[in-house]
């Protein structure tokens, strides 16, 4: 049997490792920041009805412009804004936010161009950059993993990137990013500024989002996902908010009919019941805040989080604690930050089992 070394692989991909979050079959999977609450029965029935209708024309190609889905996403994204409504022509969608980010890099990155990120951050960002031939540059964070306007502008001046990636809130640390920092990044570059808002629904109640900054900023693009707050990880639906000109750029690189009719139908069914779907968010916030309170009581440091997970430190041997929890049927995430592990805020039961087990292991 042949190996990769026997194939004419691109030189810049040799020696690389694919993305691979652990997928151990455990009872308590708290490692990939999924919404662990199941989709409510009534919403499942509505989604099934939409899919059933889509199946009547599944012999035909789907709406290439996913018009109904873009209108529904625009309506949903408009509810949080003070600056006015999002128009459907400011919305794009794809198979998860990873494909959205890939299309942004295909359109604005590529060989001879670079993207600036601020690790520790989402591990797929550099992987997608490299897969599109875009070089990856890194800036630094403060000791508490935060970003400041001055620090971001300094990194941009030093690296002169074609794109800047900001994660708000940041994964894997949960750290929020201020609108002032995003504005500073935009003002410091002539390139694209992408704000990854995968966890935006878990921010503090009433906190602004990067979408407030869209008017007059045609180089600002905001990626989001239905995987987290909408409990839709298995459906693979991500979307982008941006100036219509930026959306036009993505049409140049997208594959024909890249979003299936079944996917569009499932997303429409979920969005029609957004209020019910998002009722889970407050429960998840409560469990996140519980982790932030109780982890320090067990002797750990809990990092500020505006997401649905908590990064906690003060761990002498993270690999050993990870393994000890795994032996108790609990899977969390080693994100490679010295002395730290990350845990998803799950249901009340899941959070209780995790904290109780951690307390026993700590004694």
N, C-alpha and C positions, 0 to 999 in steps of 0.2 A: 504493500500500500504506500502511495506517495505521501510526502510531507510538504509543508509550505515551502521549504527550502528547494524543493524540486520544481517549483512553479515560477514563472516569470513575473513575480509580484513586483509592484512598484517599490522602488528602493526606499522611499520615505515611509513605507508601511512595514518594512522588515523590522522584526524585534518588538513590534507593538503588541499589546494585549487587548483583547476585546473587553467592552464593558461587561461586568459580570457580578451583579449583586447576588449574594447567596440566596438560594431558593430551597433551603432545607424544608422537608415536610414536618412542620412543628405545629403544636396546638395554638401557640401564641406568637404570630409573626408580626413583629414590631420593628422591622428593619428598613422598609422602603417607603415609608411615609404615605402609605395608602390610607384611605378612609376605611377603617375596619368595620364600620356600620354597614349592614346590607341595605340595598335600595328598597324602600318601602313597597309593600305589595301593590298598593294602588298605582304607584308610579310605574312599577314593572308592567302592569296590565296596559297602561297607556303607551308605554314604549313598544310592547308587543303589538298593539293595534297599529301603530305607525309603521312598524316593520312589516306587518301583514299587508298593509296597503302598498308599501314599496315593492313587495314581492310580486305584485300584479304586473309590474313593468320591469322586472329584473332582467328580462331578455333584451332590454334596451340599455344603452349607456346612460349613466346618471347625469343630472344637471351639472355640467362642468363648472358652472359658476356658483353652485350650491346657494342659490338666491334666497330660498326660504330660511336656510340655516343662518346665513349672514344677517338677515333681518332680525331673526330671533336673538342671535348673539349681540347685535347692536342694541336691541331693547334691553337685554339683561345688563350689558356693560354701562348703559346710560343711567341706571338707577342710582349708582353710587356717586355720580359726578355733580359738582357744583357748577362747572364750567359749561354746561349745556349737553345736549344729546350727542351720542355717537351715531353717525350715519352708517348705513349698511356698506357704503363704498369705502369706509374706513376699516372694514373687517375682512380678515382672511382666515382660513381654517385649513387644517391638515391632519394627518394621522399622528396625533400627539404633538406636544410642543417641541419635541426633538426634531420632527420633520419641518416644523415652522422655522426653527433655528437653522437647520440645514439649508433651507431655501434662501434664507437671508444671507448666509455665507456664500451660497452659490451665486447669488446676484451681486453681492457687494465685496466679497472676499476673493479667494483664489490665489494662484501662483503669483508671487511678487507682492502680495498684500498681507497685512497683519491684523490681528485682533488682540486687544489688551484685556486681560482678566485680572481678577484680584483673589487668588487662592488664599486659604482654602475656600473653594466654591464648588458649584455643581461639576462633578467629574466628567460629564459628557461634553461640556463646552470645549475643552481642548481636543477631545477625541473627534468631535464633529468638525472642528477647525482643521485638524490635520487631514481628515478624510476628504476635505474640499481643497487641499493644497494651500490652505491659509496658515501662515506662521503664527505661533502663539507666543505672546509676550506677557509678562507678569508684573503687576504692581504689588505693593505691600499694604497690609492692613495695620491698624493700631493694635496694641496688646490685647484689647478686649474684642478684637475681630471687627470693629466698626470701621467705617470709611468716613473721611472728612472731605469737604470741598477742596481744601488746599492740597491734601494728599493725593486726591484723584487728579487734580490739574497738574501736579508735579509729575506724576507717572505718565500722563499724556504728553507733556512737553518732552520728557526723556525718551519715550519710545515712538512718538509720532505715528500712532496706529491708524488704520483705515476704518476699524470698528472698535467700539468699546462695549464690553459686556458688564452689566451690573445686575446682581441678583437681589431682589427686594421683596420679601426678606430673604436673607442669604441662606442657601443650603450648602454645607451641613451645619452651620452655626446658629441659624435662626435670627441673626442680627438684622434689625430694620435698617433701611437706607432712607435718609431724608430727601425731600424734594429739592432742597438746596444743593445737596451733593449731585443729584441728577442734573440739575440746571448747570452746575459748575462743569460737569463733564461735557455737556452739550456745547457750552460756550468755549471750551478749550480745544475743540476739534472741528474739522470740516467733514469728518466722517460720520458713519452711522453710530448712534448710541442705542443699544438694545438693552432694555430693562426686562429681566426675566421675573415675572410676577406669578410663578406657579402656585405660590401659597398666599396670594393676596387676600383671599376671603378670611383668613385667620388673623389678620392684623387687628389691632385694637379697634373697638367700635368707634366709627366716625373718623378714623385716621384717613388722610387723603391718599390717593394712589397716583402713580405716574401718569395716568390718563388725564389728570388735570393740566398737565404740561403740554399736551398735544397741539393746541391751537398755535399756529405760527412756527411750529418746529417740524418741518418735513423730514428731517433726518432722525427723528426719535421714533423708535418702534418698540412695542410692548408685547412680549409673548406671554401667553397664559395657557392654562390647561383645565379640562374638566375632570382630570384624573383624581384630584385631591378632594376638594370640597364637595364635588358632585358624586363622589364614590363611583367614578366611571373609568377607573384605570384600565379595565379590560376592554373598554370600547375604543380606546385610542383616539381621543379628540382633543386637539390643541387649537389655539387660535391666536391671531395677531391683531392689535389695534395700531393704526398708523395712518399717515396722510395717504390719500388715494394714489398719489404718485408712487409711493413706496409699494403699495399693493400691486400697481401695474408692473413694477420691477419683478415681483415674484411670479407673475404670469409668464415671464420669459423663461423661467427655469423649472416650473412645476411640470410633472409628468401629466399626460392627458388623462382626464377623469381620475385624478389622484385620490379623490375622496368618494368611496363607494356609496351607492344609494342606500344600502343597509345602514352604514355608519351615519349618514345624514339623517335618516329616519329615527334612529335611536337617540341621537343628540337632540332632535326636535322634540321627541317625546319627553325627554328629561327636562329640557328648558321650559316646556309648557307647565311644568310643575316645580319651577325653581324654588318657590317659597318652601315647599315641603322638603325638597332635597337639601336646602340650606338650613333647615331646622336642626340638622345634625351638627352644624358648625359650632353652635353655642355649647353643646355637650362636649365637643372635642376641645374647645377653648378651656372649659372647666377642668378637664383632665390634664391638659398642658399646664395650666396654672397650679394644679395640684402637684404635678411633678416638680415644678419650680419651687414650691413650698417645701415638699417633703424630702426631696433629694438632699438638700443641705442638712436636714435633721438627721440623716443617715451618715453625715460626714463627707458628702460630696460637694463639689462646686457646681452649680447649675447656671449655665449661660443664659442671658436674656434671650427670649424667643418670641417672635411675632408669627411663628409658623405652627404647624401641627406636630412638632417634635421638639425635643430638648437635647442639647449637647451637654453632657456632664463630665466633670473632671475630678481630679484628686484621686486618680486610680493608679496604684503602684504598678500593676500588671494588667493592662487592658485585655490582652489576648487570653489570659487565664480567666478573668471575670467573664469575658464573652463565652468561653467554653463552659464555665460553670453554669451560666444561665442556660446555655444550649442543652446541657444535660438535664435541666428542669423543664425542657420543652418550650423555652423562651428564646426567640431569635431577635437580637438587636443588631446594631451596625458598628463595626470598627471602621471609622472613616480616615484612619491614618494620622490623626492629630495626637501628638504625644500626651499620654496620661488621660485620654478622653474616650468616651463611647457616645453613641447617639441612640435615642429611643423614640419611637413614634408614640404620640398620645392616642391611645386606642379607646375602647369602651371603658366604662367604669370597672367592669369585671377584669378586663385585661390589665388596666393600670394597677388595680389592687393586687393581682397575682404577681405582677412585676415587682412592685414595691415590697410586698411581703417576702418574696423570694430573695430580693436584694438584701433586706434586713437580716434574714437568716444567714445569708452568705457572709454578711459583714461581721457577724459575731464570732 
